[in-house]
Amino acid sequence: MKSNALYLFFKKPIVAGVTTFIILLSIAQYIAYQKYYINKSEQQKEINTRVKLINEKLQALVINSYSATKTLAYLVEKNGIPEDFNNIARDFLKKQEYFDVVQLVDGDGFITHVYPLEGNDVIGFNIITSNTARSGALATIERKDFFIAGPVNLKQGGVGIISRHPIYDANEDFNGFSAVITTMTNFFQDLNIDTFGDNKYVYQLSRVNTETGEEAFFLENDMTNLQEFAVPIEMSYGEWKLYVVPARTVINSALWYSIFGLVLAVIFARGMWYFAGQAERINKLITLKLNQQEIELNTVYKSTKAKIEESKANLTKAQQISKLGSWEINLATNKFSWSNEMFNIYEKNPKSFKPFIDAHLSDVHPEDLDLVKQAYKDLKEKNKPYQIVYRLNLGDGRIKYLEEQCEVVNDESNRPIKVICTTQDITERKEIEQVLKNSELLYRSLTSNAPVAIFTTNDAGECNYVNEEWIKYAGISFDEAMGFGWANAIHIEDRARVLLEWQKAIASDEEFKTEFRFQDSKGKITYLDAKAIKLIDNDNNSLGYIGIAVDITERVNNENEMLKYRDNLEQKVELRTKELNDSKEALLNLLEDINAQSEELKKEKVKAQSADLMKSAFLATMSHELRTPMNSIIGFTGILLKELAGPLNEEQKKQLNMVKNSGAHLLGLINDILDISKIEAGKLKVSFFPFNYLETLEKTIDFLKPQAKAKGLKIHTELSELDITLNSDIRRVEQVLLNLLSNAIKFSTDGIITVKVSVEDDYLITEVIDQGIGISKDDIVKLFMPFIQLEAGLNRNHDGTGLGLAISKSLIEKLGGTIQVESEKGKGSNFIFKLPLEHLDNN
C-alpha cells in the first residue's frame, strides 16, 4: 500500500500542503457562505416582521380613519355643522392616536373648519380646484364613499395622508366632506421607527398612480430603483407599496468568516507541508474531533428543540387554564396597559375607562388600601416583587377577593425596563373555603356532642378524626389516636383480632362490624359494638371510612353475670328472673336510647332537606322580586329609545342601548336562577302540546345567526326528515336549543356549527356539533352541575352563571328525554339530546 504511486504523490510536503489549503479553504468558504445565507435569512425575517407591523398599523389607520370620518359625516348630515365642532374634534384626537388634524369641507370644496387651527390655517382653501387635491376629492365624490388621499404636502410641514368621507343632505345631494389628517412622522414614531436616524434600515411608503404608474413617496428618499425591496400593501383605496431597505453600510459578518477561513487554510497548509509525515495521525484526530462536535451539536440541538417545544406546550396550556388578567408598565415610556380580562375583573368598560397606574385604587377596600399602596411603593422604589391578596369594594355591597403578583423585568445590563403583573379573581375560591369551613365546624359540632363514639379514617385505614365520646372510651388523646395509634386503646387480648378484621374489611371493601374492649391507662375496660362503612361521593370517589362505636359494657356485664350463675339456675330462679327482667329493662332502655339517637339523626336530615328547600324558595322569591324591576327598566329604556318622550342625541341613544342590553343580560341571569330554583324546589311545570319542531329549530337558528356571523361562524343543519311533529313543551324545547347553540357560538372562534336532526324508534334526536375549545374528560363529569363553570380565575374568557347546562339537563329529563355530551379537548364538542315524539302520561 505504501509503495502505491498515488500515496507517494500525496505524501510529498508541497502536494500535502496545497491539498490541505484547497480543502480547508473550500470548507471555510462553505461555512462563510452558510453564515452569509443565515445572516441574509435573519435580515429578511426582521424585514418581514417590520413590514407586517407597519402593514397592520396601516390597516388600523384605515379602519380608524373610516370610523372617524363616517361618524363626523353622520353628525353633520343629521344635525348640521355642530357649534361645538372644536370640542368634538378634540375628543376625536384624544381617542385616536394616529390623527393630527380634523377638517370640514363645504359642498363647493372650500375648507370651512379646522382643528387644531394653529399651524394648520387652511380655511378658505378650495380642494376641488387645487391641482394636488382635486383628483382625490373628485374620486371621493364619484365613489360616494370613504377615500384616502396621499401623499399630501401639509401646510404645517411634512407629508401626510388625508382620509375623506362625503357628506350628503336629506335629498342625497353632495354637501361637502369630513376629513382627518395623519402625519407620517407621528405614524412612524408610534412604531418606534426613526426614519432619519435608523442606521440599520431605510423606510419608505409610496402610492402608485394607477393611470401613469408613477409612485408618489411619503418620505424624502427616492427608492424608485429599489423595487426588489417593495412590498405591496393590500388596501382597498389605491395601490400602495412599503419599502424596508437594509442600510448600504452594513457588512455581512460572513466576510470575516471568509477571511478567517483563508488565514486558517494558509496556516494549516503550511503546517501540513511541515508535518507531512504525520498526515495519517492528524487526519484521524481531525475526523474524530469533527465527529464529536457533530454529535455534541446534534445532542444540543435536539435537547434545545425538545425543551422549546415543551415550554411552548406548557405555556399554551397555562394560558388556557389560568385565566389571569395581566397588566404592565413600560418604564421607558411610562405606558400603562391592561389585558381584556382586567376590565372584567374590575368591572370597567374598556370603551369609556382608560387605565392608568393608580386607576383602580379607588375601588380597593379601605382596610386593604394601605397594604396595596405599600406593595406598589416598594415595587417602584426598591424594585421589590410582591404577592398579595386584597379586596375590591364594588360599591353595591359586593366584595371581590384578588390575588396579585408583580415583579420588575431587567435588561441585559440589569437595568429595570418594565413591570409585569398578574391579577386573579379568587372570590369563588374564598367563598368555597368559607363554605367548607362552616361545614367543617358544623360536622365537628355534631360529632363532638354525639352520644356515641365516632371515628373517620383514610382509605388505608389510618385514623384522621375521633370525637369526644371516643376519647372518653379510649382514655387516650386525640393526637395519640391518629394514624394507627387508635389500636393502642384496644385490650391486648382483642387487639390482634380486631386489627385483622379491620384490614380484611378494607382489603375486601366490605362493612366492618365487630365487638371489642377498650382499656384505658387506669385499667378501666369498656365493651364496644363498632361498625364502619366506606364513604363514596357523587362521582364514586372514595373518601375513606366513617364508623361508630356504642358502649355495651352494661349488656356484657349482665350477660357475664347470667353465665356466672348458670350452674345455680334452679336454686336462684327467682333472683335470676328478677335480674333477667332488670337486664331486659336495661337493654330496652339502651334500645330506646339508640332509637332516640336514630330519630335525632333523622330530624337533622329533615332539617338539612328543609334548609335546602328554603334556599330554593328564597332564590325563587328573590328572582321574582328582581325580575319585576328589571322588566320595568328594559321597558322604560325601550320607550326612551323610541323617542316618545322627546328627541335624543346619539350619545344618549348609545348609553340607553348599553343600559337596555345590560338589563336584558341581567334578566337572563335572573331567569336562569329562577328556573334552577324551581327545579330544585320541585315546582317546575311543563305543558305538552304538538308543534312543528323544524320550524322552532329554524326560528332559533335565525335568532342566533347575527351572533354567529359576528364571530365568523356558520350554522349548518342536516335533517333526516322534512316534517317532524313533537308533542312536548315548545317554550322549554326552545330554551334548550337556545342554550346549546349559544354555548356552541360562545366557545368557538372559527369553523362550522352543525345541527343534526333525526328520528329513531319514536324518539327525536338532536345533535349540536361545534369545532370549539372542547372539554377534557375530567371536566365532563362536572358539566351539568349547577353553578359550575369549567373556566375559572382572572383570565375567564366567557361570562355566565354556569346554570345553562344544568337547567337544560333538568328540562330534558322533565320532558321524558336524555342528554349527553361527547367532546375532546381542543377539537370541539357534540351535545346530543333525545325527546319522545309522543308524551306518555304516567300519572
BADREN-122164 format. One record per residue (C-alpha): residue in three letters; x, y, z. Coordinates in steps of 0.25 Angstrom, whole numbers, padded with zeros to 4 digits, always signed. Layout:
residues N
ALAXYZ/...
END
This chain:
residues 843
MET+0000+0000+0000/LYS+0011+0010+0004/SER+0018+0007-0010/ASN+0006+0012-0017/ALA+0009+0023-0027/LEU-0003+0032-0022/TYR+0000+0030-0008/LEU+0015+0035-0010/PHE+0010+0046-0018/PHE+0001+0052-0007/LYS+0012+0049+0003/LYS+0020+0060-0003/PRO+0020+0072+0006/ILE+0017+0082-0005/VAL+0005+0073-0010/ALA+0000+0071+0004/GLY+0001+0086+0007/VAL-0006+0090-0006/THR-0017+0079-0004/THR-0019+0083+0011/PHE-0020+0098+0007/ILE-0031+0095-0004/ILE-0039+0086+0005/LEU-0039+0096+0017/LEU-0041+0108+0008/SER-0053+0101+0002/ILE-0059+0097+0016/ALA-0056+0111+0021/GLN-0063+0117+0009/TYR-0075+0108+0010/ILE-0076+0111+0025/ALA-0075+0126+0021/TYR-0086+0124+0011/GLN-0095+0117+0021/LYS-0093+0129+0030/TYR-0096+0139+0019/TYR-0109+0131+0016/ILE-0113+0131+0031/ASN-0110+0146+0032/LYS-0118+0149+0020/SER-0129+0140+0025/GLU-0129+0147+0039/GLN-0129+0160+0032/GLN-0140+0156+0023/LYS-0148+0151+0035/GLU-0146+0164+0042/ILE-0150+0172+0030/ASN-0163+0163+0028/THR-0166+0166+0043/ARG-0165+0181+0041/VAL-0173+0180+0028/LYS-0184+0172+0035/LEU-0184+0182+0047/ILE-0185+0194+0038/ASN-0196+0187+0030/GLU-0204+0184+0042/LYS-0203+0199+0047/LEU-0207+0204+0033/GLN-0219+0195+0033/ALA-0223+0200+0047/LEU-0221+0214+0042/VAL-0230+0212+0030/ILE-0241+0206+0039/ASN-0240+0217+0050/SER-0240+0227+0039/TYR-0252+0221+0033/SER-0259+0221+0046/ALA-0255+0235+0050/THR-0259+0242+0037/LYS-0272+0233+0036/THR-0276+0238+0050/LEU-0273+0252+0047/ALA-0281+0252+0034/TYR-0292+0245+0041/LEU-0293+0257+0051/VAL-0293+0267+0040/GLU-0303+0260+0032/LYS-0313+0259+0044/ASN-0310+0272+0051/GLY-0303+0281+0042/ILE-0289+0286+0046/PRO-0288+0286+0061/GLU-0286+0298+0069/ASP-0276+0291+0078/PHE-0268+0286+0066/ASN-0255+0289+0073/ASN-0259+0280+0085/ILE-0264+0269+0077/ALA-0251+0269+0069/ARG-0243+0270+0081/ASP-0250+0257+0086/PHE-0247+0250+0073/LEU-0232+0254+0074/LYS-0231+0249+0089/LYS-0237+0235+0085/GLN-0229+0233+0072/GLU-0214+0234+0074/TYR-0212+0234+0059/PHE-0220+0247+0055/ASP-0213+0261+0056/VAL-0224+0269+0049/VAL-0239+0269+0047/GLN-0246+0277+0035/LEU-0259+0280+0029/VAL-0261+0284+0015/ASP-0274+0290+0009/GLY-0281+0286-0004/ASP-0272+0296-0012/GLY-0259+0290-0008/PHE-0255+0301+0002/ILE-0249+0297+0015/THR-0258+0303+0026/HIS-0254+0297+0039/VAL-0240+0292+0044/TYR-0236+0287+0058/PRO-0225+0290+0063/LEU-0225+0303+0055/GLU-0211+0307+0060/GLY-0201+0303+0049/ASN-0212+0298+0040/ASP-0219+0310+0036/VAL-0224+0306+0022/ILE-0238+0311+0024/GLY-0243+0316+0010/PHE-0234+0307+0002/ASN-0242+0300-0009/ILE-0238+0285-0010/ILE-0247+0283-0023/THR-0239+0294-0031/SER-0226+0290-0025/ASN-0216+0282-0035/THR-0211+0274-0024/ALA-0224+0271-0016/ARG-0234+0271-0028/SER-0233+0256-0032/GLY-0235+0251-0018/ALA-0247+0260-0016/LEU-0253+0256-0029/ALA-0251+0241-0026/THR-0258+0243-0013/ILE-0270+0249-0019/GLU-0270+0239-0030/ARG-0269+0227-0021/LYS-0279+0233-0011/ASP-0271+0226+0000/PHE-0259+0227+0008/PHE-0246+0230+0001/ILE-0231+0232+0005/ALA-0222+0242-0002/GLY-0207+0244-0001/PRO-0196+0247+0000/VAL-0200+0261+0002/ASN-0191+0273+0006/LEU-0196+0279+0019/LYS-0197+0293+0022/GLN-0191+0291+0035/GLY-0179+0284+0029/GLY-0176+0269+0025/VAL-0185+0259+0017/GLY-0197+0252+0022/ILE-0210+0244+0018/ILE-0224+0251+0017/SER-0236+0242+0019/ARG-0249+0247+0014/HIS-0263+0243+0015/PRO-0274+0250+0006/ILE-0286+0257+0013/TYR-0300+0257+0007/ASP-0312+0264+0012/ALA-0326+0258+0013/ASN-0328+0259-0002/GLU-0316+0251-0005/ASP-0309+0264-0010/PHE-0294+0265-0008/ASN-0291+0275+0003/GLY-0276+0274+0006/PHE-0266+0265+0013/SER-0262+0261+0027/ALA-0247+0258+0027/VAL-0236+0254+0037/ILE-0221+0256+0034/THR-0209+0247+0039/THR-0195+0252+0038/MET-0185+0241+0034/THR-0175+0246+0045/ASN-0185+0243+0056/PHE-0189+0229+0049/PHE-0175+0224+0049/GLN-0172+0230+0063/ASP-0183+0221+0068/LEU-0176+0209+0062/ASN-0163+0214+0070/ILE-0157+0215+0056/ASP-0147+0227+0053/THR-0148+0229+0039/PHE-0135+0238+0039/GLY-0127+0233+0050/ASP-0128+0218+0048/ASN-0115+0213+0042/LYS-0120+0199+0040/TYR-0132+0201+0031/VAL-0137+0211+0021/TYR-0152+0213+0021/GLN-0162+0218+0010/LEU-0177+0217+0007/SER-0182+0221-0006/ARG-0195+0221-0014/VAL-0196+0217-0029/ASN-0203+0225-0039/THR-0212+0215-0046/GLU-0212+0223-0059/THR-0198+0227-0060/GLY-0191+0216-0052/GLU-0183+0227-0045/GLU-0180+0226-0030/ALA-0182+0237-0020/PHE-0173+0236-0008/PHE-0177+0240+0006/LEU-0163+0242+0011/GLU-0151+0249+0005/ASN-0143+0238+0000/ASP-0146+0233-0014/MET-0146+0218-0016/THR-0151+0216-0030/ASN-0139+0207-0033/LEU-0141+0198-0021/GLN-0153+0191-0026/GLU-0147+0177-0021/PHE-0150+0183-0006/ALA-0164+0188-0010/VAL-0175+0180-0003/PRO-0190+0182-0008/ILE-0199+0187+0003/GLU-0213+0181+0002/MET-0223+0193+0003/SER-0236+0196-0003/TYR-0232+0210-0006/GLY-0222+0210-0017/GLU-0209+0203-0019/TRP-0199+0205-0008/LYS-0184+0200-0006/LEU-0176+0199+0006/TYR-0160+0199+0006/VAL-0151+0194+0017/VAL-0137+0194+0011/PRO-0124+0190+0019/ALA-0114+0201+0020/ARG-0103+0200+0010/THR-0092+0201+0020/VAL-0095+0188+0027/ILE-0085+0178+0025/ASN-0089+0163+0026/SER-0081+0156+0037/ALA-0079+0145+0027/LEU-0068+0153+0021/TRP-0060+0151+0034/TYR-0063+0136+0033/SER-0057+0136+0019/ILE-0045+0144+0023/PHE-0042+0136+0035/GLY-0044+0123+0027/LEU-0034+0128+0017/VAL-0024+0131+0028/LEU-0027+0117+0035/ALA-0025+0110+0022/VAL-0011+0117+0020/ILE-0007+0113+0034/PHE-0011+0099+0033/ALA-0006+0097+0019/ARG+0008+0102+0024/GLY+0006+0092+0036/MET+0003+0081+0027/TRP+0015+0084+0018/TYR+0023+0084+0030/PHE+0017+0072+0037/ALA+0014+0064+0024/GLY+0020+0051+0031/GLN+0009+0052+0042/ALA-0002+0053+0032/GLU-0010+0040+0036/ARG-0010+0043+0051/ILE-0014+0057+0048/ASN-0025+0053+0039/LYS-0031+0043+0049/LEU-0030+0053+0060/ILE-0038+0064+0052/THR-0048+0053+0047/LEU-0050+0049+0062/LYS-0052+0063+0066/LEU-0061+0067+0055/ASN-0070+0055+0058/GLN-0070+0058+0073/GLN-0074+0073+0070/GLU-0085+0068+0061/ILE-0090+0058+0071/GLU-0090+0069+0082/LEU-0097+0079+0073/ASN-0108+0069+0069/THR-0110+0066+0084/VAL-0111+0081+0088/TYR-0120+0083+0076/LYS-0129+0072+0080/SER-0129+0075+0094/THR-0132+0090+0092/LYS-0143+0087+0082/ALA-0150+0078+0092/LYS-0149+0088+0103/ILE-0154+0099+0094/GLU-0166+0090+0089/GLU-0169+0086+0103/SER-0168+0101+0108/LYS-0178+0105+0097/ALA-0188+0094+0100/ASN-0187+0097+0115/LEU-0189+0112+0113/THR-0201+0109+0103/LYS-0207+0100+0114/ALA-0205+0110+0125/GLN-0211+0121+0117/GLN-0224+0113+0115/ILE-0225+0108+0129/SER-0220+0120+0138/LYS-0230+0131+0132/LEU-0222+0142+0138/GLY-0223+0157+0136/SER-0209+0164+0133/TRP-0204+0178+0133/GLU-0191+0184+0131/ILE-0183+0197+0131/ASN-0172+0201+0121/LEU-0163+0209+0130/ALA-0156+0215+0118/THR-0169+0222+0113/ASN-0177+0220+0125/LYS-0188+0214+0117/PHE-0198+0206+0125/SER-0207+0195+0119/TRP-0217+0185+0123/SER-0221+0172+0117/ASN-0236+0170+0114/GLU-0238+0161+0126/MET-0234+0173+0135/PHE-0246+0181+0131/ASN-0255+0169+0134/ILE-0249+0167+0148/TYR-0250+0182+0152/GLU-0264+0183+0144/LYS-0259+0195+0136/ASN-0264+0198+0122/PRO-0252+0197+0112/LYS-0258+0208+0103/SER-0260+0218+0114/PHE-0250+0215+0124/LYS-0235+0217+0121/PRO-0226+0210+0131/PHE-0214+0217+0138/ILE-0204+0214+0149/ASP-0214+0217+0161/ALA-0227+0215+0153/HIS-0233+0205+0162/LEU-0228+0209+0176/SER-0242+0216+0178/ASP-0248+0202+0177/VAL-0239+0195+0187/HIS-0246+0192+0201/PRO-0242+0203+0211/GLU-0236+0192+0220/ASP-0227+0187+0209/LEU-0223+0201+0203/ASP-0210+0202+0211/LEU-0205+0188+0208/VAL-0207+0191+0193/LYS-0200+0205+0193/GLN-0189+0199+0201/ALA-0187+0188+0191/TYR-0187+0198+0180/LYS-0177+0207+0187/ASP-0167+0196+0190/LEU-0168+0191+0175/LYS-0166+0205+0169/GLU-0155+0210+0179/LYS-0148+0197+0182/ASN-0151+0188+0170/LYS-0157+0178+0181/PRO-0167+0168+0175/TYR-0179+0165+0183/GLN-0191+0155+0184/ILE-0203+0160+0192/VAL-0217+0157+0194/TYR-0227+0169+0195/ARG-0242+0172+0193/LEU-0249+0181+0184/ASN-0261+0189+0189/LEU-0271+0190+0177/GLY-0280+0200+0184/ASP-0293+0192+0183/GLY-0289+0183+0195/ARG-0281+0173+0187/ILE-0267+0169+0190/LYS-0257+0163+0181/TYR-0244+0156+0186/LEU-0232+0158+0177/GLU-0218+0151+0177/GLU-0208+0160+0171/GLN-0193+0157+0167/CYS-0183+0167+0162/GLU-0169+0168+0158/VAL-0159+0176+0151/VAL-0152+0172+0138/ASN-0138+0176+0135/ASP-0130+0177+0122/GLU-0116+0170+0120/SER-0110+0182+0127/ASN-0118+0179+0140/ARG-0126+0192+0137/PRO-0141+0192+0140/ILE-0149+0193+0127/LYS-0163+0189+0131/VAL-0172+0184+0142/ILE-0181+0171+0139/CYS-0193+0167+0148/THR-0204+0157+0148/THR-0217+0159+0156/GLN-0226+0147+0159/ASP-0241+0148+0164/ILE-0241+0137+0175/THR-0255+0141+0181/GLU-0261+0128+0177/ARG-0249+0121+0184/LYS-0251+0129+0196/GLU-0266+0126+0197/ILE-0263+0111+0195/GLU-0253+0112+0206/GLN-0263+0119+0215/VAL-0274+0109+0212/LEU-0264+0097+0215/LYS-0260+0104+0228/ASN-0275+0105+0232/SER-0278+0091+0228/GLU-0265+0086+0236/LEU-0270+0094+0248/LEU-0284+0088+0247/TYR-0278+0074+0245/ARG-0269+0076+0257/SER-0280+0081+0266/LEU-0290+0070+0263/THR-0279+0059+0265/SER-0274+0065+0277/ASN-0287+0065+0284/ALA-0292+0051+0279/PRO-0295+0041+0290/VAL-0287+0030+0282/ALA-0272+0029+0279/ILE-0270+0034+0264/PHE-0257+0032+0256/THR-0252+0034+0242/THR-0240+0028+0234/ASN-0234+0029+0221/ASP-0234+0018+0210/ALA-0222+0012+0217/GLY-0230+0011+0230/GLU-0221+0021+0237/CYS-0230+0029+0247/ASN-0231+0044+0244/TYR-0242+0048+0254/VAL-0249+0044+0267/ASN-0260+0051+0275/GLU-0260+0054+0290/GLU-0268+0041+0293/TRP-0258+0032+0286/ILE-0247+0039+0294/LYS-0255+0037+0307/TYR-0256+0022+0304/ALA-0242+0020+0299/GLY-0234+0028+0310/ILE-0224+0034+0300/SER-0223+0048+0294/PHE-0227+0052+0280/ASP-0213+0052+0275/GLU-0209+0039+0281/ALA-0221+0033+0273/MET-0217+0038+0259/GLY-0211+0028+0249/PHE-0211+0014+0255/GLY-0209+0019+0269/TRP-0224+0016+0272/ALA-0221+0002+0273/ASN-0213+0004+0286/ALA-0226+0007+0293/ILE-0231-0007+0289/HIS-0230-0018+0300/ILE-0217-0026+0298/GLU-0226-0039+0297/ASP-0234-0033+0286/ARG-0224-0025+0278/ALA-0219-0035+0268/ARG-0233-0040+0265/VAL-0239-0026+0263/LEU-0227-0021+0254/LEU-0228-0034+0245/GLU-0243-0032+0244/TRP-0241-0017+0240/GLN-0230-0020+0230/LYS-0239-0031+0224/ALA-0251-0021+0223/ILE-0242-0011+0216/ALA-0236-0021+0206/SER-0249-0027+0202/ASP-0257-0014+0202/GLU-0267-0019+0212/GLU-0274-0014+0224/PHE-0266-0014+0237/LYS-0274-0020+0249/THR-0269-0025+0262/GLU-0269-0025+0277/PHE-0256-0022+0285/ARG-0251-0016+0298/PHE-0244-0002+0301/GLN-0235-0002+0313/ASP-0230+0012+0317/SER-0217+0015+0325/LYS-0225+0014+0338/GLY-0229-0001+0335/LYS-0244+0003+0332/ILE-0250-0007+0322/THR-0261-0002+0313/TYR-0268-0012+0304/LEU-0272-0006+0290/ASP-0280-0011+0278/ALA-0273-0004+0266/LYS-0278-0002+0251/ALA-0271+0005+0240/ILE-0275+0007+0225/LYS-0268+0013+0213/LEU-0271+0028+0209/ILE-0274+0030+0194/ASP-0276+0044+0187/ASN-0285+0047+0176/ASP-0274+0043+0166/ASN-0272+0030+0172/ASN-0259+0034+0178/SER-0255+0028+0192/LEU-0254+0038+0203/GLY-0249+0028+0214/TYR-0257+0021+0225/ILE-0267+0026+0236/GLY-0271+0018+0248/ILE-0278+0018+0261/ALA-0276+0010+0274/VAL-0287+0008+0284/ASP-0284+0005+0299/ILE-0289-0009+0302/THR-0282-0011+0315/GLU-0295-0012+0323/ARG-0300-0022+0314/VAL-0288-0030+0314/ASN-0287-0029+0329/ASN-0301-0034+0330/GLU-0298-0046+0321/ASN-0286-0049+0329/GLU-0294-0049+0342/MET-0304-0059+0335/LEU-0293-0068+0331/LYS-0287-0068+0345/TYR-0299-0072+0352/ARG-0304-0082+0341/ASP-0300-0095+0349/ASN-0309-0090+0361/LEU-0320-0086+0352/GLU-0330-0096+0359/GLN-0327-0090+0373/LYS-0327-0076+0369/VAL-0338-0076+0359/GLU-0346-0064+0365/LEU-0333-0056+0367/ARG-0329-0059+0353/THR-0342-0056+0347/LYS-0343-0042+0354/GLU-0328-0039+0350/LEU-0332-0044+0336/ASN-0344-0035+0336/ASP-0335-0024+0341/SER-0325-0027+0329/LYS-0336-0027+0320/GLU-0341-0014+0324/ALA-0327-0008+0323/LEU-0326-0014+0309/LEU-0339-0008+0305/ASN-0334+0006+0311/LEU-0322+0004+0303/LEU-0330+0001+0290/GLU-0339+0013+0293/ASP-0326+0022+0294/ILE-0321+0016+0281/ASN-0335+0019+0275/ALA-0335+0033+0281/GLN-0322+0035+0275/SER-0327+0030+0261/GLU-0339+0039+0262/GLU-0329+0051+0265/LEU-0321+0047+0253/LYS-0334+0047+0244/LYS-0338+0060+0249/GLU-0325+0066+0246/LYS-0326+0060+0232/VAL-0340+0066+0231/LYS-0335+0080+0235/ALA-0324+0079+0225/GLN-0334+0076+0214/SER-0343+0087+0219/ALA-0331+0097+0219/ASP-0329+0093+0204/LEU-0343+0095+0201/MET-0344+0108+0208/LYS-0331+0112+0200/SER-0338+0109+0187/ALA-0351+0116+0191/PHE-0343+0128+0195/LEU-0335+0129+0182/ALA-0349+0127+0174/THR-0355+0138+0182/MET-0343+0148+0181/SER-0342+0145+0166/HIS-0357+0149+0164/GLU-0354+0161+0172/LEU-0342+0165+0164/ARG-0349+0161+0150/THR-0360+0171+0152/PRO-0352+0184+0153/MET-0343+0179+0142/ASN-0355+0177+0133/SER-0358+0191+0136/ILE-0344+0196+0134/ILE-0344+0190+0120/GLY-0358+0194+0116/PHE-0356+0209+0120/THR-0342+0209+0113/GLY-0349+0204+0100/ILE-0359+0215+0101/LEU-0348+0225+0103/LEU-0341+0220+0091/LYS-0353+0221+0082/GLU-0352+0236+0086/LEU-0367+0236+0090/ALA-0363+0245+0102/GLY-0354+0255+0093/PRO-0342+0254+0084/LEU-0329+0248+0088/ASN-0315+0251+0083/GLU-0306+0240+0078/GLU-0298+0239+0091/GLN-0311+0237+0099/LYS-0316+0227+0090/LYS-0303+0219+0091/GLN-0303+0220+0106/LEU-0318+0216+0107/ASN-0315+0204+0098/MET-0304+0200+0107/VAL-0314+0200+0119/LYS-0324+0192+0111/ASN-0314+0182+0107/SER-0308+0180+0121/GLY-0323+0180+0127/ALA-0326+0169+0117/HIS-0314+0161+0120/LEU-0317+0162+0135/LEU-0331+0158+0133/GLY-0326+0145+0126/LEU-0317+0142+0138/ILE-0329+0144+0147/ASN-0338+0135+0139/ASP-0327+0124+0140/ILE-0327+0126+0155/LEU-0342+0125+0155/ASP-0342+0112+0147/ILE-0332+0105+0155/SER-0339+0109+0168/LYS-0352+0104+0162/ILE-0345+0091+0158/GLU-0338+0089+0172/ALA-0351+0092+0179/GLY-0359+0082+0170/LYS-0368+0093+0165/LEU-0365+0094+0150/LYS-0377+0091+0142/VAL-0377+0087+0127/SER-0388+0087+0117/PHE-0389+0077+0106/PHE-0395+0081+0092/PRO-0392+0077+0078/PHE-0383+0086+0070/ASN-0374+0087+0057/TYR-0361+0084+0063/LEU-0353+0088+0050/GLU-0360+0102+0050/THR-0356+0104+0064/LEU-0341+0100+0061/GLU-0341+0109+0049/LYS-0346+0121+0057/THR-0336+0119+0068/ILE-0324+0118+0058/ASP-0329+0131+0051/PHE-0329+0138+0064/LEU-0315+0134+0067/LYS-0309+0136+0053/PRO-0305+0150+0055/GLN-0297+0146+0067/ALA-0290+0135+0060/LYS-0287+0144+0048/ALA-0280+0154+0057/LYS-0270+0143+0061/GLY-0269+0138+0047/LEU-0276+0125+0049/LYS-0287+0118+0041/ILE-0298+0109+0045/HIS-0302+0097+0036/THR-0313+0088+0038/GLU-0314+0073+0034/LEU-0329+0068+0034/SER-0333+0053+0032/GLU-0348+0057+0031/LEU-0354+0070+0026/ASP-0367+0069+0035/ILE-0365+0066+0049/THR-0377+0068+0059/LEU-0373+0068+0074/ASN-0383+0066+0086/SER-0375+0074+0097/ASP-0374+0088+0103/ILE-0369+0097+0092/ARG-0364+0108+0101/ARG-0355+0099+0109/VAL-0350+0092+0096/GLU-0347+0106+0090/GLN-0340+0109+0103/VAL-0331+0096+0102/LEU-0328+0099+0087/LEU-0324+0114+0090/ASN-0315+0110+0101/LEU-0308+0099+0094/LEU-0306+0107+0081/SER-0302+0120+0089/ASN-0291+0111+0096/ALA-0286+0106+0083/ILE-0284+0120+0078/LYS-0278+0125+0091/PHE-0268+0114+0091/SER-0264+0115+0077/THR-0255+0124+0069/ASP-0256+0119+0055/GLY-0262+0107+0047/ILE-0276+0102+0045/ILE-0287+0099+0056/THR-0295+0087+0051/VAL-0309+0083+0056/LYS-0313+0069+0052/VAL-0327+0064+0054/SER-0332+0050+0052/VAL-0344+0041+0057/GLU-0341+0027+0063/ASP-0350+0018+0070/ASP-0361+0029+0073/TYR-0350+0038+0078/LEU-0345+0051+0073/ILE-0330+0052+0073/THR-0323+0066+0072/GLU-0308+0068+0071/VAL-0301+0081+0073/ILE-0287+0080+0068/ASP-0276+0091+0069/GLN-0262+0092+0066/GLY-0258+0100+0078/ILE-0249+0098+0090/GLY-0255+0085+0094/ILE-0256+0079+0108/SER-0246+0070+0116/LYS-0250+0056+0121/ASP-0248+0061+0135/ASP-0257+0073+0133/ILE-0269+0065+0126/VAL-0274+0059+0139/LYS-0276+0074+0145/LEU-0282+0079+0132/PHE-0297+0078+0136/MET-0295+0082+0151/PRO-0302+0096+0155/PHE-0292+0108+0157/ILE-0280+0100+0152/GLN-0272+0107+0141/LEU-0260+0100+0135/GLU-0253+0113+0133/ALA-0249+0120+0146/GLY-0239+0130+0150/LEU-0236+0144+0146/ASN-0233+0141+0131/ARG-0248+0136+0129/ASN-0251+0138+0114/HIS-0267+0135+0115/ASP-0277+0141+0124/GLY-0289+0133+0130/THR-0295+0127+0143/GLY-0292+0112+0140/LEU-0307+0109+0141/GLY-0310+0107+0126/LEU-0306+0093+0124/ALA-0311+0089+0138/ILE-0325+0095+0134/SER-0325+0088+0120/LYS-0322+0075+0126/SER-0333+0076+0136/LEU-0343+0081+0125/ILE-0339+0070+0116/GLU-0342+0059+0127/LYS-0355+0066+0131/LEU-0359+0065+0117/GLY-0356+0050+0117/GLY-0343+0050+0110/THR-0328+0049+0112/ILE-0316+0058+0109/GLN-0301+0054+0107/VAL-0288+0060+0102/GLU-0276+0055+0094/SER-0264+0064+0094/GLU-0249+0065+0093/LYS-0240+0076+0097/GLY-0237+0085+0086/LYS-0245+0078+0076/GLY-0260+0083+0079/SER-0272+0077+0086/ASN-0285+0069+0082/PHE-0297+0071+0091/ILE-0308+0060+0088/PHE-0322+0061+0094/LYS-0333+0051+0091/LEU-0348+0054+0093/PRO-0360+0045+0091/LEU-0369+0049+0079/GLU-0381+0046+0088/HIS-0383+0049+0102/LEU-0387+0037+0111/ASP-0395+0041+0123/ASN-0390+0032+0135/ASN-0399+0038+0145/
END
